[in-house]
Amino acid sequence: MTDEIVVIEGDGIGREVVPAAVDVLESLDVDFEFVAAEAGDATRDATGEALPDETYDLVADADATLFGAAGETAADVILPLREAVDSFVNVRPAKAFPSVDALRPETDVVFLRENTEGVYSGHEDRLSEGLSTLTRVVTSSASRELAEYACDFVEEGRGPAGDPDEGFTIAHKANVMRETDGRFRDEVAAVADERGVDADEELMDAFATKLPLDPGQYGVVVCPNLAGDVLSDLAAGLVGGLGLLPSANVGHDNGLFEPVHGTAPDIAGEGVANPTAAVLSAAMLLEYLGHVDEGQRVRDAVEGVLSDGPRTGDLGGSATTDEVTAAIVDRL
């Protein structure tokens, strides 16, 4: 059976790292059909729309989408794309590789972030010249859906420890946002209790302090939308930067896979962008579609190249994007 993969390079270095990820996927014995689509700043400038209806429909009908990055139109692109794949959880691993200079080399954490609600629901208003408001949305149904996914995730041994009894940490701010984060915390904890999964909790500001001091105490972390966004970026600083971090926006029958980094306009077009995050996002895509062995092969190849080189400039090397990609492919 052929899986249809929509490929959206987007803006900036997305146009360099996404083709690298596609090269890696095409080197495998997996039956994919790649369909190119456009979105982002350049698309807006050319068509008047950052995310054309055609692109949205292609993504909604595909088996998965590989996306690069968008610039100032990011909110107009990424949020609708997540809606198109019916994503309810954003999976962001933050793992330090032994060969990469990391602030905290013991870091190995996976963030499971609610992906539809919170302050990213889009309910912002300017009520007057001097007053703007933002409505935060948290529902029991979305919180419980994330919790069910988190329980499955750890029970299947997909956490850093690979242990079905690993459990997870709920990061929240329910001491202040009692109704919204309180609901989130209570619903996630209730599902964990029903499923017999160990779940502890941590205030998100305390978590932000403790993670850099001792990342080894955390494994799987379940968060509301904004907290997951911020805390996972904090973890990126512990492992060597955003250029190494992939992510998956998971729906029931579809998924959107993207590197965490942005467009990096300072190096865009120079051919020196680090493709690691995009390639690891492709590995997550493979695993999502059931090609678990192939996904692990890609991870092993990436780790080997990070260890032995070549490396791009952000990791202290001088290799181009194409040279790093070719080295990964050679190991597959």
C-alpha positions in Angstrom: 0.0 0.0 0.0 1.3 3.4 -1.0 1.2 6.2 1.6 0.7 9.7 0.3 3.1 12.3 1.9 2.5 16.0 1.3 5.8 17.9 1.2 5.7 21.6 2.2 9.1 23.2 2.2 7.8 26.6 3.4 10.2 29.5 3.9 13.9 30.0 4.7 15.9 26.9 5.5 12.7 24.9 5.2 13.6 24.9 1.5 16.9 23.2 2.2 16.2 20.8 5.1 12.9 19.4 3.9 14.4 18.2 0.6 17.2 16.6 2.7 14.5 14.7 4.7 12.8 13.6 1.5 16.2 12.3 0.1 16.5 10.2 3.2 13.0 8.8 2.9 13.5 8.0 -0.8 16.6 6.0 0.0 14.5 3.5 2.0 12.6 0.6 0.7 9.2 2.2 1.6 6.4 2.9 -0.8 5.7 6.6 -0.5 4.1 9.0 -3.0 5.3 12.5 -2.5 3.1 15.5 -3.4 4.5 19.0 -3.3 2.5 21.8 -1.9 3.1 25.5 -1.0 2.6 27.6 2.1 4.3 30.4 4.0 5.5 34.0 3.4 6.6 33.4 -0.2 3.3 31.8 -1.0 1.4 34.7 0.5 3.4 37.2 -1.5 2.7 35.3 -4.7 -0.9 34.4 -4.2 -2.3 36.5 -1.4 -2.8 33.5 0.8 -0.2 32.0 3.2 -2.1 28.7 3.1 -4.0 28.1 -0.1 -7.2 26.0 0.1 -5.5 23.5 -2.3 -2.7 22.9 0.2 -5.1 22.6 3.2 -7.1 20.0 1.3 -4.1 18.0 0.2 -2.8 17.8 3.8 -6.3 16.8 5.1 -6.5 14.0 2.6 -2.9 12.7 2.8 -1.5 10.0 5.1 1.1 12.4 6.5 2.7 15.8 5.8 6.4 16.8 6.1 6.6 20.6 6.7 9.7 22.9 6.9 9.1 26.3 8.4 7.1 29.5 7.9 8.2 33.1 8.7 5.9 35.9 9.8 2.9 33.9 8.5 3.6 31.0 10.9 0.4 31.3 12.8 -1.6 31.5 9.6 0.0 28.3 8.4 0.9 26.0 11.2 -2.3 26.2 13.3 -4.6 25.5 10.3 -2.3 22.6 9.2 -2.6 21.1 12.6 -6.4 21.4 12.2 -6.2 19.8 8.8 -4.6 16.6 10.2 -7.0 16.7 13.2 -4.0 16.9 15.6 -4.7 16.6 19.3 -1.1 16.1 20.6 2.3 17.6 19.7 5.1 15.2 20.5 8.5 16.9 21.1 11.4 14.7 22.1 14.5 16.5 23.5 17.4 14.1 23.6 21.1 14.9 23.9 23.4 12.9 21.6 26.6 11.6 23.1 28.8 13.2 20.4 27.2 16.7 20.5 28.3 19.4 23.0 25.3 19.7 25.2 24.7 21.8 28.3 23.1 18.8 30.0 24.2 15.6 28.1 22.0 13.4 30.3 18.8 15.1 28.9 16.3 12.7 27.4 12.7 14.0 27.8 9.6 13.7 25.7 6.9 16.4 25.9 3.4 15.5 25.0 1.7 18.9 24.5 -2.0 19.5 24.1 -2.3 20.8 20.6 -5.8 22.4 20.0 -6.6 24.6 23.0 -5.3 26.9 25.7 -4.2 30.4 24.6 -3.6 29.2 21.1 -7.3 28.8 20.4 -7.4 32.1 18.6 -9.8 34.0 20.8 -8.1 37.3 21.0 -9.9 40.7 20.9 -9.0 44.4 21.0 -11.8 45.8 23.1 -10.6 49.4 23.0 -7.5 51.5 22.2 -5.9 50.5 25.5 -7.4 47.1 26.2 -6.9 43.7 24.6 -8.1 40.3 25.9 -7.3 36.7 25.3 -9.6 33.8 26.1 -8.1 30.6 27.3 -10.0 27.4 26.3 -9.6 24.1 28.1 -12.1 21.3 27.8 -12.4 18.0 29.6 -12.6 16.1 26.3 -9.3 17.4 24.9 -7.5 17.0 28.2 -8.7 13.4 28.5 -7.8 12.6 24.9 -4.3 13.8 25.5 -4.2 11.7 28.7 -5.3 8.6 26.9 -2.5 9.1 24.3 0.0 9.7 27.1 -1.0 6.5 28.9 -0.7 4.5 25.6 2.6 6.2 25.0 4.2 5.0 28.2 2.5 1.6 28.3 3.9 0.9 24.9 7.4 1.7 26.2 7.8 4.7 23.9 9.2 6.9 26.7 12.9 7.6 27.2 13.2 4.7 29.7 11.4 2.3 27.4 9.6 1.0 30.5 5.8 0.4 30.4 5.8 1.4 34.1 7.6 4.7 33.5 4.6 6.9 34.0 4.6 10.6 33.3 4.7 14.1 34.9 1.9 16.6 34.5 3.3 20.2 34.2 0.7 22.9 34.9 -0.1 26.1 36.7 -3.3 25.1 38.5 -2.3 27.1 41.6 -3.1 30.3 39.7 -5.2 29.2 36.7 -7.5 27.2 38.8 -10.3 26.7 36.4 -8.3 26.1 33.2 -5.1 24.4 34.3 -7.0 22.9 37.2 -9.4 21.2 34.8 -6.4 20.0 32.6 -4.5 18.6 35.6 -7.6 16.9 37.1 -8.7 15.3 33.9 -5.2 14.0 33.0 -4.7 12.7 36.5 -8.1 11.0 36.5 -7.4 9.2 33.2 -4.0 8.1 34.5 -5.7 6.7 37.7 -8.3 4.9 35.6 -5.6 3.3 33.5 -3.3 2.5 36.4 -0.5 4.7 35.1 1.7 6.5 37.5 1.4 10.2 37.2 3.0 12.9 39.3 2.6 16.6 38.9 4.8 19.7 38.9 4.1 23.4 38.7 5.4 24.6 35.4 7.6 27.4 36.8 9.1 24.9 39.3 9.6 22.5 36.4 11.4 25.2 34.4 13.9 25.6 37.3 14.4 21.9 38.0 14.8 20.7 34.4 18.1 22.5 33.7 19.5 21.5 37.2 18.6 17.8 36.9 17.0 16.7 33.7 17.5 13.1 34.5 14.5 13.2 36.9 12.1 13.6 34.1 11.0 11.4 31.3 7.6 11.9 29.7 6.0 15.3 30.4 2.3 16.1 29.7 1.5 19.8 29.3 -1.1 22.3 28.2 -0.5 23.9 24.9 1.5 27.1 25.8 3.5 25.4 28.6 4.5 22.6 26.3 5.6 25.1 23.7 7.8 27.0 26.1 9.2 24.1 28.2 10.2 22.0 25.2 12.1 25.0 23.8 13.8 25.3 27.2 14.8 21.6 26.9 16.3 22.3 23.4 18.8 24.6 25.0 20.0 21.7 27.2 20.7 19.4 24.2 22.5 21.6 21.7 19.8 23.8 20.2 16.6 23.7 18.1 18.5 22.4 15.0 18.4 19.0 16.6 14.8 18.7 17.6 12.0 17.1 15.6 8.3 17.1 16.3 5.1 15.4 15.4 1.5 16.7 15.4 -0.5 13.6 15.7 -4.1 13.0 14.7 -6.1 9.8 14.6 -5.5 9.1 10.9 -3.1 11.8 9.8 0.0 13.6 11.1 2.1 16.7 10.5 5.8 16.3 11.0 8.1 19.3 11.3 11.5 20.4 12.8 11.1 22.7 15.8 13.4 25.4 14.4 12.3 28.3 12.4 13.2 29.8 9.0 16.7 31.0 10.1 16.8 33.9 7.6 20.5 34.6 8.5 21.7 31.5 6.8 18.8 30.7 4.5 19.9 30.0 0.9 23.5 29.4 1.8 23.2 25.6 1.9 24.6 25.2 5.4 21.5 24.5 7.4 21.6 21.6 9.8 19.1 19.0 8.4 19.1 16.8 11.6 15.8 18.0 13.0 14.0 17.6 9.6 15.5 14.1 9.1 14.5 13.1 12.7 11.0 14.4 12.0 11.0 12.1 8.9 11.9 9.2 11.3 8.9 10.1 13.4 6.8 10.1 10.3 8.0 6.6 9.4 7.2 5.3 12.9 3.7 6.9 12.8 2.9 5.1 9.5 4.1 1.8 11.0 7.6 1.6 9.5 9.2 1.3 12.9 12.4 -0.5 11.9 13.0 2.0 9.1 12.5 4.9 11.5 15.1 3.4 13.9 17.5 3.0 11.0 17.2 6.7 10.2 17.8 7.6 13.9 20.9 5.3 14.0 22.2 6.9 10.8 21.7 10.4 12.2 23.4 9.5 15.4 26.3 8.0 13.6 26.8 11.1 11.5 26.6 13.3 14.6 29.3 11.2 16.1 31.7 10.8 13.2 30.8 13.8 11.0 30.5 15.6 8.8 28.8 18.4 10.8 27.3 21.7 9.9 28.5 25.0 11.3 26.1 25.2 14.3 27.7 22.0 15.6 31.3 23.2 15.1 31.8 21.8 11.6 32.0 23.2 8.1 29.8 20.7 6.1 27.0 21.7 3.8 23.4 20.5 4.2 23.9 18.3 1.2 27.1 16.7 2.6 25.4 15.9 5.9 22.4 14.4 4.1 24.6 12.3 1.8 26.5 11.0 4.9 23.2 10.0 6.5 22.0 8.2 3.4 25.3 6.4 3.1 24.6 4.8 6.5 21.2 3.5 5.6 
